[in-house]
Amino acid sequence: EFGDQITLQLRKTSLVLECDNPNLPTDESNLAYQAAQLLREATGMENGVKITLRKRIPLAAGLAGGSSNAAAVLTGLNQLWQAGATPEQLGELAAKMGSDINFFLAGGAALCRSRGEQVEPIPCRLSAAVLLINPSFGIPTPWAYQHWAAAAPLTEPPTDSSLLRRGLAENDLDAVASSLYNSLEAPCLKKFPILRLLQDAMRAEGAAGALMSGSGATVFGLFANAQKAESAAQRIREEFGPSMWTQVTRLAGTAR
């Protein structure tokens, strides 16, 4: 229900990316542009495209806006250009650009291995409301990974995902909430204590669980329904100030 919106318009030869957020680069450094470029090179197509990006996901928010946009461009352009690339070929192109783009090609819940390009779809029947909160700043992904690497010997990630997988498959919100883990949290929460305060506030307002998303700075809480999530968002904005960006969406389970 929530995300960026991409429109693809066929052009003769040129590749153009336009975005309604002036702070987002629209040159070859943008993953959506790179996706079009790579697909054209890989398939030998000569067509062009105008990519119009309506940005709704905050920048550097840890919500994989750039990666999901790249995946959308790959799949959308493959159809628009009638390029004929196979899912395997699209997966190879996605892996060249980043470690989580393949996840969005697959869609739904998945277990990702290696550096993220090996994707195994898993059953997900979890139905929950998700409250996203961004404290009006972003955390550069390279910074988060560099500081995670320095602290990695001190972290002990869970080695068994069976409880999380069962919770997703059986619509058990408490099981999912108790299994939440993000190894990138430790350095980010230490540098930006407000992220922990926001998580604590969501739990106090009824979230079954709360966690930092990706490399931050967005945090999310899982709620039983949208009404509770909206109420929590309102109270947190009142407590922390109107600069807090909040969004309530839902995690709609899809059985596989």
C-alpha positions as CSV (number, residue, x, y, z in Angstrom):
1,E,0.0,0.0,0.0
2,F,3.0,2.3,0.4
3,G,6.0,3.0,-1.8
4,D,7.5,5.0,-4.6
5,Q,5.7,5.1,-7.9
6,I,7.4,4.6,-11.2
7,T,6.0,5.4,-14.7
8,L,7.8,4.2,-17.8
9,Q,7.3,5.9,-21.1
10,L,8.8,4.5,-24.3
11,R,11.4,6.7,-26.1
12,K,13.3,6.1,-29.3
13,T,16.8,5.9,-27.9
14,S,17.4,8.2,-24.9
15,L,17.4,7.1,-21.3
16,V,15.9,9.8,-19.0
17,L,15.1,9.8,-15.3
18,E,13.0,12.5,-13.7
19,C,12.1,12.6,-10.0
20,D,9.9,14.9,-7.9
21,N,12.5,15.0,-5.1
22,P,15.3,17.4,-6.1
23,N,17.6,15.8,-3.6
24,L,17.8,12.5,-5.4
25,P,20.4,12.2,-8.2
26,T,18.9,11.3,-11.5
27,D,22.1,10.4,-13.3
28,E,24.0,7.1,-13.7
29,S,24.5,6.9,-9.9
30,N,20.7,6.2,-9.5
31,L,19.9,2.5,-9.4
32,A,16.7,2.9,-11.5
33,Y,18.8,4.5,-14.2
34,Q,21.5,1.8,-13.9
35,A,18.8,-0.9,-14.2
36,A,17.6,0.5,-17.6
37,Q,21.2,0.9,-18.8
38,L,22.1,-2.7,-17.8
39,L,19.0,-4.2,-19.3
40,R,19.6,-2.5,-22.6
41,E,23.2,-3.5,-22.7
42,A,22.4,-7.1,-21.8
43,T,19.6,-7.6,-24.3
44,G,21.0,-5.5,-27.2
45,M,17.9,-3.3,-27.2
46,E,18.1,0.1,-28.8
47,N,14.9,1.5,-27.3
48,G,15.0,4.3,-24.8
49,V,12.7,5.2,-21.9
50,K,11.6,8.1,-19.7
51,I,11.5,7.0,-16.1
52,T,9.3,9.2,-13.9
53,L,9.8,8.5,-10.2
54,R,7.3,9.8,-7.7
55,K,9.4,9.5,-4.4
56,R,7.5,8.7,-1.3
57,I,10.1,6.6,0.6
58,P,12.5,8.9,2.5
59,L,16.1,9.0,1.2
60,A,18.7,6.9,3.0
61,A,15.9,5.5,5.2
62,G,16.9,1.9,5.3
63,L,13.7,1.0,3.4
64,A,15.4,-0.2,0.2
65,G,13.7,2.5,-1.9
66,G,16.5,2.5,-4.5
67,S,16.7,-1.3,-4.7
68,S,12.9,-1.8,-5.1
69,N,12.9,0.9,-7.8
70,A,15.7,-0.9,-9.7
71,A,13.7,-4.1,-9.5
72,A,10.6,-2.4,-10.8
73,V,12.5,-0.8,-13.7
74,L,14.0,-4.2,-14.6
75,T,10.7,-6.0,-14.7
76,G,8.7,-3.1,-16.2
77,L,11.2,-2.4,-19.0
78,N,11.6,-6.0,-19.9
79,Q,7.8,-6.0,-20.7
80,L,7.7,-2.5,-22.2
81,W,10.7,-3.2,-24.5
82,Q,9.6,-6.8,-25.0
83,A,13.3,-7.6,-24.4
84,G,12.7,-11.2,-23.6
85,A,15.1,-11.5,-20.6
86,T,14.5,-14.5,-18.5
87,P,14.0,-14.3,-14.7
88,E,17.5,-15.8,-14.3
89,Q,18.9,-13.1,-16.5
90,L,17.1,-10.4,-14.6
91,G,18.5,-11.9,-11.4
92,E,22.0,-11.7,-12.7
93,L,21.6,-8.0,-13.6
94,A,20.1,-7.3,-10.2
95,A,23.0,-8.9,-8.4
96,K,25.4,-6.7,-10.3
97,M,23.8,-3.6,-8.9
98,G,23.3,-4.5,-5.2
99,S,22.6,-7.2,-2.7
100,D,18.9,-6.9,-2.1
101,I,17.5,-6.1,-5.5
102,N,16.9,-9.8,-6.2
103,F,14.6,-10.0,-3.2
104,F,12.3,-7.5,-4.8
105,L,12.3,-9.4,-8.1
106,A,11.0,-12.5,-6.2
107,G,8.3,-10.6,-4.2
108,G,6.8,-11.6,-0.9
109,A,8.6,-13.0,2.0
110,A,11.9,-14.7,1.4
111,L,15.0,-16.1,3.0
112,C,18.1,-14.5,1.4
113,R,21.5,-16.1,1.5
114,S,25.1,-15.4,0.5
115,R,25.2,-11.6,0.1
116,G,21.5,-11.5,-0.6
117,E,21.3,-12.6,-4.2
118,Q,20.2,-16.1,-3.4
119,V,16.5,-15.8,-2.7
120,E,14.2,-18.6,-1.4
121,P,10.5,-17.6,-1.2
122,I,8.9,-18.8,2.1
123,P,5.3,-19.1,3.2
124,C,3.9,-15.9,4.8
125,R,0.4,-15.6,6.1
126,L,1.2,-12.9,8.6
127,S,-1.4,-10.1,8.6
128,A,-0.2,-7.1,10.6
129,A,-0.1,-3.3,10.6
130,V,3.3,-1.7,10.3
131,L,4.2,1.7,11.7
132,L,7.3,3.3,10.0
133,I,9.0,6.2,11.7
134,N,11.9,8.2,10.4
135,P,13.5,10.8,12.6
136,S,14.0,13.2,9.7
137,F,17.5,12.1,8.9
138,G,19.2,9.3,7.1
139,I,22.1,7.0,7.8
140,P,24.5,6.3,4.9
141,T,24.6,2.6,4.2
142,P,28.4,2.5,3.9
143,W,28.7,4.1,7.4
144,A,26.4,1.5,8.9
145,Y,28.3,-1.4,7.3
146,Q,31.7,-0.1,8.2
147,H,30.8,0.3,11.9
148,W,29.0,-3.1,11.9
149,A,32.2,-4.7,10.5
150,A,34.2,-3.1,13.3
151,A,31.8,-4.5,16.0
152,A,31.0,-7.8,14.2
153,P,33.2,-10.0,16.5
154,L,31.0,-8.7,19.5
155,T,27.7,-9.6,17.9
156,E,26.0,-13.0,18.0
157,P,23.2,-13.2,15.4
158,P,20.6,-15.9,15.7
159,T,21.6,-19.1,13.9
160,D,18.1,-20.6,13.8
161,S,15.3,-18.9,11.8
162,S,12.7,-21.6,12.4
163,L,10.6,-19.6,14.9
164,L,10.5,-16.6,12.6
165,R,9.5,-18.8,9.7
166,R,6.8,-20.6,11.7
167,G,5.4,-17.2,12.9
168,L,5.2,-16.0,9.3
169,A,3.6,-19.2,8.0
170,E,1.1,-19.5,10.8
171,N,0.1,-15.8,11.2
172,D,1.7,-15.7,14.7
173,L,2.5,-12.1,15.4
174,D,4.1,-12.7,18.8
175,A,6.4,-15.4,17.4
176,V,7.5,-13.0,14.6
177,A,8.0,-10.1,17.1
178,S,10.2,-12.2,19.4
179,S,12.4,-13.2,16.4
180,L,13.2,-9.7,15.2
181,Y,16.9,-9.1,14.7
182,N,19.1,-6.6,12.8
183,S,22.8,-6.9,13.2
184,L,23.2,-3.3,11.9
185,E,21.3,-1.9,14.9
186,A,24.1,-2.0,17.4
187,P,26.3,0.8,15.9
188,C,23.4,2.8,14.7
189,L,21.5,2.8,18.0
190,K,24.8,3.8,19.8
191,K,25.4,6.7,17.4
192,F,21.7,7.8,17.3
193,P,20.0,7.1,20.7
194,I,16.7,8.5,19.4
195,L,16.2,5.3,17.4
196,R,16.0,3.2,20.6
197,L,13.7,5.8,22.2
198,L,11.3,5.6,19.2
199,Q,11.3,1.8,19.4
200,D,10.6,1.9,23.1
201,A,7.8,4.4,22.5
202,M,6.2,2.1,19.9
203,R,6.3,-0.9,22.3
204,A,4.8,1.3,25.0
205,E,2.0,2.1,22.6
206,G,1.2,-1.6,22.0
207,A,3.7,-2.7,19.3
208,A,4.3,-6.5,19.5
209,G,7.8,-5.8,18.4
210,A,10.0,-3.0,17.0
211,L,13.2,-2.9,15.1
212,M,15.4,-0.7,12.9
213,S,14.8,-1.2,9.2
214,G,17.9,-2.1,7.1
215,S,20.7,0.3,7.7
216,G,18.4,2.9,9.3
217,A,17.4,5.5,10.2
218,T,13.8,4.3,9.9
219,V,12.4,2.1,12.7
220,F,9.2,0.0,12.5
221,G,6.7,-1.5,14.8
222,L,4.4,-4.4,14.2
223,F,0.8,-3.9,15.5
224,A,-2.2,-6.1,15.5
225,N,-4.3,-3.6,13.5
226,A,-4.0,-0.3,11.7
227,Q,-6.1,1.6,14.3
228,K,-3.5,0.8,17.0
229,A,-0.7,1.8,14.7
230,E,-2.3,5.1,13.7
231,S,-2.9,5.9,17.4
232,A,0.7,5.2,18.2
233,A,1.9,7.4,15.4
234,Q,-0.1,10.3,16.6
235,R,1.1,10.0,20.2
236,I,4.7,9.6,19.1
237,R,4.5,12.7,16.9
238,E,3.1,14.6,19.9
239,E,5.9,13.4,22.1
240,F,8.9,13.7,19.7
241,G,7.7,16.6,17.5
242,P,6.2,17.1,14.1
243,S,9.5,16.5,12.3
244,M,9.0,12.8,12.8
245,W,8.0,11.2,9.5
246,T,5.4,8.4,10.1
247,Q,3.6,6.0,7.7
248,V,1.2,3.2,8.6
249,T,1.0,0.4,6.1
250,R,0.2,-3.3,6.3
251,L,2.0,-6.5,6.0
252,A,-0.4,-8.6,4.0
253,G,0.4,-12.3,4.1
254,T,0.5,-14.3,0.9
255,A,0.7,-18.1,1.2
256,R,3.2,-19.8,-1.1
